[in-house]
Each structure stands twice: as C-alpha cells, then as structure tokens.
C-alpha cells in the first residue's frame, strides 16, 4: 500500500506512505477512498510522486497582449 488516508480536522488527506506527502485533500471520506483505491492500484506515480508536481504555480498575464 503506497498511499493512506489521514484525517486532519474535517478533511481526509490522501498521503503518500513513504514520504508523508499529501497528494489530495477531500471533505468527503468516500471521495478520498475512491482516489486512494485509484492510486494504490498503480494510478499516477505509483507511490513516488515528485514534490514539484504538487506545487501551486502562479501565472501572470501580460495586460499588453493584443489579439491578432
């Protein structure tokens, strides 16, 4: 089992067992369980998720851009 569900406050976090990295957070247990099942059956990175995949990226849009 590469992933597990950890309850934190009112959220159910799907956590990578080896690294402790939170992959996704849900407010409904059944959704977390379905995602956990998908991941434990080999979905995504199979227990070795690169941390940079989960980082949020801020994109700034150039306001001078004109449609062609």
Backbone as a chain_set.jsonl record, in Angstrom:
{"seq": "XXXXXXXXXXXXXXXXXXXXXXXXXXXXXXXXXXXXXXXXXXXXXXXXXXXXXXXXXXXXXXXXXXXX", "coords": {"N": [[0.856, -1.173, 0.0], [0.846, 2.012, -1.061], [-0.266, 4.423, -0.474], [-2.258, 6.22, 1.934], [-5.124, 7.131, 3.967], [-5.412, 9.98, 5.914], [-6.942, 11.538, 8.565], [-7.402, 14.915, 9.082], [-8.376, 17.458, 11.039], [-11.388, 18.36, 9.687], [-10.955, 17.199, 7.268], [-10.078, 14.683, 4.848], [-7.134, 13.438, 4.095], [-5.27, 12.207, 1.408], [-2.39, 10.516, 1.587], [0.976, 9.998, 0.699], [2.581, 7.139, 1.636], [5.35, 6.519, 1.946], [6.75, 9.006, 1.834], [5.197, 10.831, 3.24], [3.921, 12.857, 1.994], [1.214, 14.942, 1.216], [-1.151, 14.181, -1.11], [-3.714, 14.76, -2.05], [-6.648, 16.405, -0.796], [-9.755, 15.844, 0.765], [-13.179, 16.565, 1.583], [-15.059, 14.704, 1.949], [-15.291, 11.41, 2.941], [-15.757, 9.119, 1.276], [-15.012, 9.991, -1.285], [-12.285, 10.391, -0.936], [-11.555, 7.763, -0.383], [-12.113, 6.485, -2.837], [-10.249, 7.768, -4.493], [-7.915, 7.005, -3.209], [-7.998, 4.246, -3.682], [-7.695, 4.232, -6.499], [-5.059, 5.275, -6.696], [-3.581, 3.348, -5.223], [-3.852, 1.19, -6.863], [-2.043, 1.604, -8.783], [-2.31, 3.978, -10.148], [-1.337, 7.249, -11.289], [1.749, 8.133, -9.929], [2.51, 5.819, -8.702], [3.294, 5.685, -5.959], [5.558, 7.233, -5.761], [5.611, 10.151, -5.955], [6.789, 13.065, -7.455], [7.669, 15.954, -5.644], [7.495, 18.504, -6.812], [5.402, 18.343, -8.586], [3.115, 18.807, -7.15], [3.198, 21.424, -6.362], [1.87, 24.707, -6.268], [1.408, 26.91, -8.962], [1.841, 30.228, -9.876], [0.509, 32.217, -12.321], [1.153, 34.947, -14.307], [-0.541, 37.275, -16.269], [0.131, 39.03, -19.158], [-0.879, 42.247, -19.549], [-0.661, 43.8, -21.787], [-1.002, 42.321, -24.004], [-2.342, 41.728, -27.215], [-5.043, 40.608, -29.172], [-4.621, 38.884, -32.228]], "CA": [[0.0, 0.0, 0.0], [1.689, 3.19, -1.209], [-0.992, 5.611, -0.019], [-3.207, 6.0, 3.026], [-5.968, 8.281, 4.298], [-5.162, 10.543, 7.232], [-7.935, 12.566, 8.876], [-6.856, 16.121, 9.707], [-9.549, 18.305, 11.289], [-12.561, 17.803, 9.0], [-10.542, 16.763, 5.933], [-9.487, 13.362, 4.674], [-5.99, 13.631, 3.218], [-4.619, 11.042, 0.825], [-0.983, 10.771, 1.866], [1.941, 9.014, 0.231], [3.095, 6.489, 2.835], [6.811, 6.575, 2.03], [7.275, 10.364, 2.037], [4.308, 11.654, 4.053], [3.454, 13.944, 1.132], [-0.229, 14.969, 0.988], [-1.408, 14.205, -2.541], [-5.004, 15.431, -2.264], [-7.457, 16.531, 0.403], [-11.188, 15.752, 0.488], [-14.044, 16.769, 2.745], [-15.95, 13.548, 1.986], [-14.465, 10.205, 3.06], [-15.906, 8.22, 0.126], [-14.204, 10.501, -2.399], [-10.895, 10.093, -0.585], [-11.389, 6.316, -0.514], [-12.057, 6.16, -4.268], [-8.972, 8.254, -5.008], [-6.925, 6.119, -2.608], [-8.051, 2.988, -4.429], [-7.09, 4.507, -7.808], [-3.613, 5.41, -6.536], [-2.999, 2.089, -4.767], [-3.883, 0.235, -7.978], [-0.999, 1.967, -9.741], [-2.576, 5.248, -10.813], [-0.405, 8.36, -11.067], [3.181, 7.858, -9.863], [2.711, 4.542, -8.027], [3.939, 5.804, -4.663], [6.78, 8.038, -5.822], [5.196, 11.415, -6.555], [7.745, 14.168, -7.3], [7.051, 17.053, -4.89], [7.215, 19.67, -7.657], [4.121, 18.133, -9.262], [2.041, 19.281, -6.279], [3.364, 22.846, -6.058], [0.982, 25.616, -6.985], [2.136, 27.841, -9.816], [1.136, 31.472, -10.14], [0.738, 32.676, -13.686], [0.742, 36.324, -14.504], [-0.95, 37.525, -17.656], [0.58, 40.311, -19.664], [-2.058, 43.048, -19.915], [-0.398, 44.461, -23.067], [-1.24, 41.378, -25.078], [-3.462, 42.069, -28.091], [-5.432, 39.515, -30.071], [-4.228, 39.101, -33.616]], "C": [[0.906, 1.242, 0.0], [1.059, 4.459, -0.658], [-1.919, 5.233, 1.122], [-4.022, 7.272, 3.237], [-5.67, 8.693, 5.73], [-6.188, 11.644, 7.459], [-7.263, 13.705, 9.631], [-8.007, 17.119, 9.809], [-10.752, 17.679, 10.614], [-12.236, 17.33, 7.594], [-9.95, 15.363, 5.971], [-8.382, 13.512, 3.637], [-5.483, 12.294, 2.711], [-3.131, 11.347, 0.849], [-0.136, 9.637, 1.311], [2.662, 8.436, 1.45], [4.599, 6.681, 3.002], [7.337, 7.954, 2.414], [6.453, 11.218, 2.987], [3.73, 12.827, 3.295], [1.942, 13.845, 0.944], [-0.475, 15.155, -0.505], [-2.68, 14.985, -2.842], [-5.76, 15.435, -0.952], [-8.928, 16.562, 0.013], [-11.973, 16.049, 1.757], [-15.05, 15.636, 2.895], [-15.091, 12.28, 1.96], [-14.543, 9.318, 1.825], [-15.121, 8.686, -1.088], [-12.72, 10.22, -2.163], [-10.614, 8.598, -0.775], [-11.288, 5.885, -1.976], [-10.72, 6.588, -4.876], [-7.824, 7.391, -4.478], [-6.852, 4.8, -3.369], [-7.389, 3.143, -5.798], [-5.566, 4.545, -7.696], [-2.96, 4.084, -6.134], [-3.044, 0.996, -5.821], [-2.901, 0.623, -9.075], [-1.244, 3.258, -10.475], [-1.537, 6.289, -10.445], [1.036, 7.869, -11.017], [3.519, 6.611, -9.062], [3.551, 4.655, -6.754], [5.193, 6.654, -4.635], [6.5, 9.364, -6.514], [6.275, 12.478, -6.362], [7.049, 15.363, -6.65], [6.693, 18.236, -5.783], [5.896, 19.543, -8.406], [2.988, 18.767, -8.461], [2.153, 20.759, -5.925], [2.404, 23.678, -6.883], [1.829, 26.621, -7.751], [1.267, 29.062, -10.054], [1.515, 31.959, -11.53], [0.285, 34.119, -13.789], [0.502, 36.544, -15.988], [-0.533, 38.935, -18.038], [-0.629, 41.114, -20.15], [-1.867, 43.795, -21.233], [-0.659, 43.567, -24.261], [-2.464, 41.787, -25.891], [-3.77, 40.852, -28.965], [-5.032, 39.87, -31.491], [-5.383, 38.83, -34.524]], "O": [[1.641, 1.48, 0.958], [1.748, 5.447, -0.404], [-2.316, 4.076, 1.26], [-3.662, 8.345, 2.753], [-5.675, 7.867, 6.642], [-6.301, 12.571, 6.657], [-6.64, 13.5, 10.673], [-8.544, 17.568, 8.796], [-11.109, 16.548, 10.946], [-13.146, 17.083, 6.802], [-9.4, 14.922, 6.981], [-8.653, 13.69, 2.45], [-5.29, 11.358, 3.487], [-2.665, 12.299, 0.223], [-0.487, 8.463, 1.437], [3.285, 9.178, 2.209], [5.064, 6.977, 4.103], [8.26, 8.067, 3.221], [6.948, 12.225, 3.493], [3.109, 13.706, 3.893], [1.435, 12.792, 0.558], [-0.063, 16.154, -1.093], [-2.718, 15.779, -3.782], [-5.544, 14.576, -0.097], [-9.307, 17.226, -0.951], [-11.493, 15.814, 2.866], [-15.811, 15.607, 3.861], [-14.266, 12.101, 1.065], [-13.52, 8.812, 1.365], [-14.614, 7.861, -1.847], [-11.995, 9.855, -3.088], [-9.553, 8.221, -1.273], [-10.477, 5.024, -2.318], [-10.131, 5.859, -5.675], [-6.879, 7.085, -5.205], [-5.765, 4.302, -3.662], [-6.61, 2.285, -6.212], [-4.863, 3.927, -8.496], [-1.898, 3.738, -6.652], [-2.355, -0.016, -5.695], [-2.917, 0.048, -10.164], [-0.459, 3.616, -11.354], [-0.922, 6.202, -9.382], [1.502, 7.248, -11.972], [4.689, 6.363, -8.77], [4.417, 3.818, -6.502], [5.828, 6.783, -3.588], [7.094, 9.661, -7.551], [6.647, 12.77, -5.225], [5.953, 15.741, -7.066], [5.689, 18.907, -5.54], [5.33, 20.554, -8.821], [2.001, 19.219, -9.042], [1.274, 21.292, -5.248], [2.157, 23.388, -8.053], [2.837, 27.117, -7.249], [0.091, 28.939, -10.394], [2.693, 32.093, -11.861], [-0.832, 34.463, -13.403], [1.248, 36.06, -16.839], [-0.813, 39.9, -17.327], [-1.323, 40.688, -21.072], [-2.825, 44.371, -21.749], [-0.549, 44.006, -25.406], [-3.497, 42.148, -25.329], [-2.864, 40.161, -29.431], [-5.102, 41.031, -31.896], [-5.254, 38.958, -35.742]]}, "num_chains": 1, "name": "protein.A"}
